[in-house]
Amino acid sequence: MREIIFDTETTGFDPQSGDRMVEIGCIEMIDRVETGASFHCYYNPQRSMPKAAEEVHGLSDVFLSDKKLFAAGADELLEFLGEANLVAHNAQFDFNFLNAELVLCGKSPISQFRMVDTLAIAKVKHPGAKLSLDALCSRYGIDRSHRVKHGALLDAELLTQLYIELTGGRQIGLGLADDKVVSETDDRQPTQKEAALRRQFIAPRPHSASAEELARHAAFMEGIKDPLWADS
């Protein structure tokens, strides 16, 4: 199953009032394993950046002035997203901005059915707890020491780790990914880890009853008075 974990940075909170998306970061996962593929882009919003928004993500008017318009890179983004489900934290916010940008450049919006909201998942798992990305990373021991300001790709990377933890974790300690079969023809000495992983197989015991066991069973059955099965 292919999924895209993504995050956006914007000029504000409401695309319907003129706010625009200025950055998107996407991480590809297949069967809940990162593939190493990612997509990251800044966009010129064609409007000024409010001071409050710049303090959150650090993206200034000067920095964004030479970046491409969303319309110029929409096809590239849509090609990367493909038909995958899209995972975001407080996903409705990111979907609203992404779809607003797509509509502005004449593209079809992305179906809400493809939306996976990690905030909604966290509310079920941790009712009443703080559910910001920072708080959840702290809860699950995800290192965010390098996160000084919000950044779409950085937050998508953190969210990828959080999404794995929220949906069952990597099953650390079960050895599912580390088990290796050592060939009998391999004449090298196994490492300590490989030796520990080798299983000790015990020959299965016979499961069929012996003649003596069958005779004892028949004698036992004959000693039962008025068995229920005799009336059938």
N, C-alpha and C positions, 0 to 999 in steps of 0.2 A: 504494500500500500504506500503510495507516494503522498507525502504531506509537505506543505510549505509553512514554516514558522516565520512570521514576519512582524515588523513594527514600523510605525511611521512617525515622523516629526512634522509639525504643522505650525502655522502662524497663529493659531488660536483653537477654539473649541467647536466652532460651528461652520461647516462649509456652506450652509444656506445663507449665512450672513456675510459671505465673502472671504472667509478664511480658506487658505490653500495648503496643500501638502508640499513640503519642501525636501523631504528625504524619505526613502524607503529602504529597508534592509530585509533580505529574505534568506533563509537557510533551508536547504532541501534535506528531507529525511525519507528513507524508504524502509518500511517495516520497523520504524522507530529507531533507525540507525542513521546517523549523519553520513551523507555521501561525500562531503567536501565541496559540493557545488553551492554557490551562493550568488545573490544578485544584490547590488548596492548602487544607489544613484541619488544625487542631489538634483533639485529642480528650482528654477527661477520662478518665484510665485507671482511675478509681475505686480507686486504691491509691497509696501513697506513692512518690515518686521516689527511687531510690537515689542517694547522693551521687556515686558514680562515673559514673553515666549522666548526671546533671545537668552534670557537668564537661565532658562531651563535647558536648552540644547546648544547654546553658544553659536548659532548660525546667524550671521549678521547680513545686512543688506549688501555690504561690500563683498562678502564671501560668495553670496548666491548670485551676484550680478552677472557673472559670466557662465553660469550653469545653463544647461539646456532647458527648454520648456517641456512640461510633461508630455504634451502632444507629440513632441519629436522623439520621445523614447517609449511611448505607450506600447507599440508593437513588440519591442524587445522585452518589456516587462511581462506582457501577456503571454509571450512565447515561453518565458521561464516558468510562469505560474501554471501553464497548461490546464489540465482538468483536476489538479490536485485539490484536496481539502486545504483550507487556509486557517492556520492556528495563530491566534493573537490574544493578548491579555487585555480584557475589556474590549473584545473584538468588534463590537458594534461601532465604537468610535473610529477604529481604523478602517472598517468597511465603509462607513459613511464618507470618509475623505477619499478613499480609493475610488469608490463608485462615482462620487461627485466629479473627480478629475476625469474619469473615463467618459462620463456623459458630456462634460464640457468639450471634449475633443471628438465627439461623435461616435464613441464606442458604446457597446452594450454593457450595462452594469453586471457585476459578478453576482451570481445567485447566493442568497442568504443561506441556502441549504448546504453550501460548502464551508460555512463558518463553524469553527471550533473555538470556543471561548474558555481559556484557562482560568479566567476569573470565576466563571460559573462553576467550573469543576472544583476550584479551591473553596468556594462557598459551601459546597456539599461536604467536602472532606474536613473543613475547618470552620464550622459555623461560629460566628462571633469573634473570630481572630482578625488581626490586621492582614489584609490581602493584597497590599501593593506588591509590585515586583520585588522591591527591596526587602520587604518583610518576609516574603515567601522564600527568597534566596537565603536569607538568614536562617529561616526555619529548617531548610533542607541542606544547610552547609555548603551552599554554592558560592564560590569566591567571586566577589564583585568589588574587590579592593581597587581595581583598575578603572572603575566607573566613576569618573569625576562629574561629568554631565551626562544627560540623556543623549543617546545616539542610536539611530535606528538599527544599524547592523549589530552594534554591541548589545543592545537590548534584545535583539532577536537571538543572539548567541546565548545569552543568559536564559531567555525564555525556552530555548531548546532544551537546556538541561533541566529546567523546572518542569517542563511538559513531560519529560521522561519520568521524573520523580512522581508527579501527580498521577500518572497512568501506570504505576507499578514499579518504576525504577528499573535499573539494569540487572537486577537479581545478583547483586554482588555477593560473592562467597559461594555461589552454587557451582561455579566452574563451567557454566554452559559454553562460554566463549573460549575457555582456555584448555579444555580437554583435548588431548592429542593422542592419536593412536600411534604407538611406536611399532614399526614393522619388525616381524620376527627375523627378517633377513638383515636388519640393521646391526652391524657388529660393533658399533660404538657403545660405550658405557652410557646408560641412561642417566640423565641428571637426577638430582634428588627429587625435584618436582615431578618429573616424568615417572619415577619409580613409585612415588606416592599416589599418582593418578592411576597406575595400573590396578585393575580390579582382580580380586582373588575369586575365581570361579569354583564352585563346589558342584560335583556331579549330582544331578537330580536323583532323588530316591525313587525306587519303584512305586508306582501308584496303583497297580492292580493287586487285588486281594489274593493271598496264597490259598492253597487247598485247605489248609488247617483253619484259616480265618473264615472261609466259606462254610466249613462244617460247623464251627462254633456259632456262626450267625444263624444257620438253619436250626440248630438245637435251641437257640434262644427264642426264635420265632415260634417254634412248636410249643414252647412253654407258656405262651400268652393265651389266656382264656378269653373266649368270645371277642376276638379282635374285630374292630369296626369294619375293616376291609373285607371280612368274610361275608358280610351281609350284602355287599354290592354285586 
